[in-house]
Amino acid sequence: MEYPSAFRVLGRFRPVLAAALVALLVVHGMAAGAARAEEGAEQTAGKSGAKSRKARPSPVRPSPFASLHEIQAGELTGLSTAELEALIAEQRKHVPENPKDETVRRNLGRISMEAANRILQAESLGRAQEASTYAVLIRGSLADTLWRVTQLAREEPARGMAALGVFHAEGILAPKEPARACEYFAKAAAQGHAAAAYRTSLCLAKTDPERARRWREQSAGAGNAGAQEAMGRACIEASSVDLACAKKWLEPAAAQGRVSAMSLLAWVYAREGTEAALSRAAKLYRAAAESGDLAAQNNLGEFQETGRGVPRDMAAAIQWYRRSAEQGFGPAQFNLARLLAFGVGTERDTTQARDWATKAQAQGIAQADELLRLLSDAEKRR
């Protein structure tokens, strides 16, 4: 190694200086090693005729940044919400001691970007509560990261632009500006971001349906469950129902755990009507019903009432109708009213029947009008 000229002039003191440098570089927890190094330096200086000095350098306090490193996007994958919160807290500890440290600032920005992308992922799977949890995390613990995410978007345009789209779409860290959000989503979609492509399709749904369809199909092809369900629904709502087309898109969406896609796929199998298809429909309806889908709860009740795909069980049918009805689903309110009105599978209760039928009528269920008329006529004949 070639030393600067000052070190060459003081060549005979190299051992002293080297040992001193070692002592300065070690941390406080290695004080014993530093003492040994200093003792060796003093002996060498004595041999060269230099006056031995016992003055020691001040102890070096361990730097809080000694183990700090810049987090990469892949390191955040798989971390739970609690783990992200702990990581944020750990990063925040370093800010007061070195407020201008770029590593900490970039790390917090990258965590914010990760959380925003998780909002999109949760939405694609129909997990509203999970999406809300990440929104709260950003607002509460990462409120100062908007500028940093904007900078990181230059390095990671797909995820960065998608995050900025979320911020402006939901009013997180930034004003709620749907038009600006759509611009960011379009930029992220152009970089191949599947969830942003679906959001772009929603932005264009009214103004440019054909472009919206292309973005939706691109997103579905890239695996976005929300886009896949939308494609499957389009196959059902077309002028002629295409069950094969619907299953092509709904199967992968349901496999990812999107509950509404499970329920819709069950309807497709029920429409096929074969014994195997009805059995498959019943299993899908049950999975969706147990996950809280109101339509699936009502439809599973119908299966239990009629014995389609499952053994007939009126008690179970009433249980599923009531569960859905109590959460405000109109068809289930009518079905429960119908069974109560005629005492099918339960004791007849015209008072409750009228109450549920009235609620169903308020939601536009046409059959509820006829049921209320029948109940009224029966009372008059008494």
C-alpha positions in Angstrom: 0.0 0.0 0.0 1.3 3.5 -0.9 1.0 6.0 2.0 0.7 9.7 1.7 3.9 11.7 1.9 3.4 12.6 5.6 3.4 9.0 6.5 6.6 8.4 4.5 8.4 11.2 6.4 7.2 9.6 9.7 8.0 6.1 8.6 9.6 5.0 11.8 6.3 5.8 13.6 4.2 3.6 11.4 3.7 0.9 14.0 2.5 3.5 16.5 0.1 5.1 14.1 -1.2 1.8 12.8 -2.0 0.6 16.3 -3.7 3.9 17.1 -5.9 3.6 14.0 -6.8 0.1 15.1 -7.8 1.4 18.5 -10.0 4.1 16.9 -11.8 1.6 14.7 -12.8 -0.9 17.3 -16.0 -0.4 19.2 -16.5 0.0 22.9 -17.2 -3.6 23.5 -13.7 -4.5 22.3 -11.8 -2.3 24.7 -9.6 -5.2 25.9 -8.3 -5.7 22.4 -7.7 -2.0 22.0 -5.6 -2.0 25.2 -3.4 -4.8 24.0 -2.9 -3.0 20.7 -1.9 0.2 22.5 0.6 -1.7 24.8 2.3 -3.1 21.7 2.5 0.3 20.2 4.2 1.8 23.3 6.8 -1.0 23.3 7.7 -0.3 19.7 7.9 3.4 20.3 10.3 2.7 23.2 12.7 0.7 21.0 12.9 3.6 18.5 13.8 6.1 21.3 10.5 7.9 21.3 9.0 8.9 24.6 6.2 6.6 25.7 2.9 8.2 26.2 0.0 6.7 28.2 -2.7 9.0 26.9 -5.5 6.9 25.4 -8.1 7.9 22.8 -11.6 8.4 24.1 -13.8 5.3 23.9 -15.7 5.0 20.6 -19.5 4.7 21.2 -21.1 2.1 18.9 -22.8 3.8 16.0 -26.5 3.1 15.8 -26.0 2.9 12.0 -23.4 0.2 12.2 -25.9 -2.5 11.2 -28.2 -0.3 9.1 -28.4 -1.1 5.4 -30.6 0.0 2.6 -33.6 -2.2 2.3 -34.3 -3.7 -1.1 -37.9 -4.4 -2.3 -37.4 -8.2 -2.1 -36.5 -8.0 1.6 -40.1 -6.8 2.4 -41.9 -9.6 0.6 -43.5 -11.9 3.0 -43.3 -9.7 6.1 -46.5 -9.5 8.1 -48.1 -6.2 9.0 -46.7 -6.5 12.5 -43.2 -7.1 11.2 -43.5 -4.1 8.9 -44.5 -2.0 11.9 -41.6 -3.2 13.9 -39.2 -2.4 11.0 -40.6 1.1 10.8 -40.1 1.6 14.5 -36.5 0.4 14.2 -35.8 2.8 11.3 -37.5 5.7 13.2 -35.0 5.2 16.1 -32.2 6.4 13.9 -33.8 9.6 12.7 -33.3 11.9 15.8 -29.6 11.0 15.9 -29.0 11.6 12.2 -32.0 13.3 10.6 -30.3 13.7 7.3 -29.4 10.0 6.9 -30.5 9.0 3.4 -30.5 5.3 4.2 -33.2 5.7 6.8 -35.3 8.0 4.6 -35.1 5.6 1.6 -36.0 2.7 3.7 -39.1 4.3 5.1 -40.0 5.3 1.5 -39.6 1.8 0.3 -41.7 0.4 3.1 -44.4 3.0 2.2 -44.3 1.9 -1.4 -44.6 -1.8 -0.3 -47.6 -1.0 1.8 -49.3 0.9 -1.0 -48.7 -2.0 -3.4 -50.2 -4.4 -0.8 -53.3 -2.3 -0.8 -53.7 -3.0 -4.5 -53.0 -6.7 -4.0 -55.5 -6.9 -1.2 -58.1 -5.2 -3.3 -57.5 -7.6 -6.2 -58.3 -10.5 -3.8 -61.4 -8.7 -2.4 -59.9 -8.2 1.0 -61.2 -4.8 2.0 -60.2 -5.1 5.6 -56.6 -6.0 4.8 -56.4 -3.0 2.3 -57.7 -0.7 5.1 -55.1 -2.0 7.5 -52.3 -1.0 5.2 -53.9 2.4 4.5 -53.9 3.0 8.3 -50.3 1.9 8.5 -49.2 4.4 5.9 -51.2 7.3 7.3 -50.1 6.7 10.9 -46.5 5.5 10.6 -45.3 6.7 7.2 -47.0 10.1 6.9 -43.8 11.8 5.8 -42.9 9.5 2.9 -44.7 11.0 -0.1 -41.7 12.9 -1.5 -39.4 9.9 -1.0 -41.8 7.5 -2.8 -41.9 10.1 -5.6 -38.1 9.8 -5.9 -38.0 6.0 -5.6 -40.5 5.9 -8.5 -37.7 6.9 -10.8 -35.8 3.8 -9.8 -38.8 1.4 -9.6 -41.4 3.0 -12.0 -43.9 0.2 -11.9 -44.3 -0.2 -8.2 -43.5 3.5 -7.5 -46.1 4.9 -9.9 -48.7 2.3 -8.7 -48.1 3.5 -5.1 -48.5 7.1 -6.1 -51.7 6.1 -7.9 -53.0 4.6 -4.6 -52.1 7.7 -2.6 -54.1 10.0 -5.0 -57.0 7.5 -5.5 -57.5 7.0 -1.8 -56.4 10.4 -0.4 -53.5 8.8 1.5 -50.6 11.2 2.0 -51.8 13.3 -0.9 -55.1 15.0 -1.9 -57.7 12.7 -3.3 -57.5 13.3 -7.1 -59.0 10.5 -9.2 -57.8 11.9 -12.5 -54.2 12.2 -11.3 -54.4 8.7 -9.7 -55.5 7.4 -13.1 -52.4 9.0 -14.7 -50.1 7.3 -12.3 -51.9 3.9 -12.7 -51.6 4.2 -16.5 -47.8 4.8 -16.2 -47.4 1.8 -13.9 -49.6 -0.3 -16.2 -47.3 0.6 -19.1 -44.4 -0.8 -17.0 -46.3 -4.1 -16.7 -47.9 -3.7 -13.3 -50.9 -6.0 -13.3 -53.0 -4.4 -10.6 -52.4 -0.9 -12.0 -53.5 -2.2 -15.4 -56.9 -3.2 -13.8 -57.2 0.1 -12.1 -56.5 1.8 -15.5 -59.3 -0.2 -17.1 -61.7 1.1 -14.4 -60.5 4.6 -15.1 -61.4 4.2 -18.8 -64.6 2.1 -18.4 -66.9 5.0 -19.3 -64.8 7.1 -21.7 -63.0 4.4 -23.7 -64.6 1.0 -23.2 -62.4 -0.8 -25.8 -59.2 0.4 -24.2 -60.6 -0.5 -20.8 -61.3 -4.0 -22.1 -57.7 -4.4 -23.4 -56.2 -3.2 -20.1 -58.6 -5.5 -18.2 -57.6 -8.5 -20.3 -53.9 -7.7 -19.9 -54.3 -7.5 -16.2 -56.3 -10.8 -16.0 -53.7 -12.5 -18.2 -51.0 -11.3 -15.7 -52.9 -12.9 -12.8 -54.9 -10.1 -11.2 -57.8 -11.8 -9.6 -60.1 -8.8 -9.7 -59.5 -8.4 -13.5 -60.1 -12.2 -13.9 -63.4 -12.0 -12.2 -64.4 -9.0 -14.3 -63.5 -10.9 -17.5 -65.6 -13.9 -16.3 -68.5 -11.7 -15.4 -68.4 -10.2 -18.9 -68.7 -13.7 -20.3 -71.9 -14.2 -18.3 -73.4 -10.9 -19.0 -72.8 -11.0 -22.7 -75.8 -11.3 -25.1 -75.3 -15.1 -25.0 -74.0 -16.6 -21.8 -70.6 -18.3 -22.5 -70.0 -20.7 -19.6 -66.7 -22.0 -20.9 -65.4 -18.4 -21.2 -66.6 -17.7 -17.7 -64.9 -20.7 -16.2 -61.6 -19.9 -18.0 -61.3 -16.6 -16.0 -63.2 -17.4 -12.8 -61.3 -20.6 -12.0 -57.9 -18.9 -11.5 -59.5 -16.0 -9.6 -61.3 -18.4 -7.2 -58.1 -20.4 -6.8 -56.4 -17.2 -5.5 -59.1 -16.9 -2.8 -61.2 -14.1 -4.3 -64.5 -14.9 -2.5 -66.9 -13.2 -5.0 -65.2 -15.2 -7.8 -65.9 -18.4 -5.9 -69.6 -17.4 -5.6 -69.9 -16.5 -9.3 -68.1 -19.7 -10.4 -70.5 -21.7 -8.3 -73.4 -20.1 -10.2 -71.7 -21.2 -13.5 -71.5 -24.8 -12.3 -75.1 -24.6 -11.0 -76.1 -23.4 -14.5 -74.5 -26.5 -16.1 -76.9 -28.6 -13.9 -75.1 -32.0 -14.1 -74.7 -34.0 -10.8 -70.9 -33.4 -10.8 -71.4 -29.7 -11.6 -74.0 -29.2 -8.8 -71.7 -30.9 -6.3 -68.9 -28.6 -7.3 -71.2 -25.6 -7.1 -72.3 -26.6 -3.6 -68.6 -26.8 -2.4 -67.8 -23.4 -3.9 -71.0 -21.8 -2.4 -70.1 -23.2 1.0 -66.5 -21.9 0.9 -67.7 -18.5 -0.2 -70.6 -18.5 2.3 -68.3 -19.3 5.2 -66.0 -16.5 4.1 -68.9 -14.0 4.4 -70.3 -13.7 0.8 -74.0 -12.8 1.2 -75.1 -14.1 -2.2 -73.3 -17.4 -1.6 -75.0 -17.7 1.8 -78.4 -17.2 0.1 -77.6 -19.6 -2.7 -76.3 -22.3 -0.3 -79.6 -21.9 1.6 -81.4 -22.6 -1.7 -79.3 -25.7 -2.3 -80.0 -27.0 1.2 -83.7 -26.3 0.8 -84.0 -28.1 -2.6 -81.4 -30.8 -2.1 -79.4 -29.7 -5.1 -75.7 -30.8 -4.8 -76.2 -31.5 -1.1 -78.6 -33.5 1.0 -81.8 -31.6 1.7 -81.7 -29.9 5.1 -84.3 -27.3 6.0 -82.8 -26.3 9.3 -79.5 -25.5 7.5 -81.4 -23.7 4.7 -83.1 -21.4 7.2 -79.8 -20.8 9.0 -78.1 -19.6 5.8 -81.1 -17.5 4.7 -81.2 -15.8 8.0 -77.5 -15.2 8.2 -77.6 -13.5 4.8 -80.9 -11.7 5.5 -79.6 -10.2 8.8 -76.8 -8.6 6.9 -79.2 -6.9 4.5 -79.2 -9.2 1.4 -82.6 -8.7 -0.3 -83.1 -12.2 -1.9 -82.3 -13.9 1.4 -84.8 -11.6 3.2 -87.5 -12.7 0.8 -86.6 -16.4 1.0 -86.7 -16.3 4.8 -90.0 -14.5 4.7 -91.4 -17.1 2.3 -90.5 -20.0 4.6 -91.8 -18.2 7.7 -95.1 -17.3 5.9 -96.0 -20.9 5.1 -94.3 -22.6 8.0 -91.9 -24.6 5.7 -89.1 -26.2 7.8 -90.0 -24.0 10.7 -93.0 -22.8 12.7 -95.3 -20.4 10.8 -94.8 -16.8 11.9 -96.6 -14.3 9.8 -95.4 -11.3 11.8 -91.8 -12.1 11.1 -92.6 -13.0 7.6 -94.2 -9.6 7.0 -91.2 -7.9 8.5 -88.7 -9.7 6.3 -90.9 -9.3 3.2 -91.2 -5.6 3.8 -87.4 -5.3 4.0 -87.0 -7.3 0.8 -89.6 -5.1 -0.9 -87.6 -2.0 0.1 -84.7 -3.4 -1.8 -86.7 -4.0 -5.0 -87.4 -7.7 -4.7 -90.5 -8.0 -6.9 -91.7 -11.3 -5.4 -92.0 -9.6 -2.0 -94.9 -7.6 -3.3 -96.9 -10.7 -4.0 -96.0 -12.3 -0.7 -97.1 -9.3 1.2 -100.4 -9.3 -0.7 -101.0 -13.0 0.2 -100.3 -12.3 3.8 -102.7 -9.4 3.8 -105.4 -11.4 2.1 -105.0 -14.3 4.6 -105.5 -11.8 7.5 -108.7 -10.5 6.0 -110.1 -14.0 5.7 -109.7 -14.6 9.4 
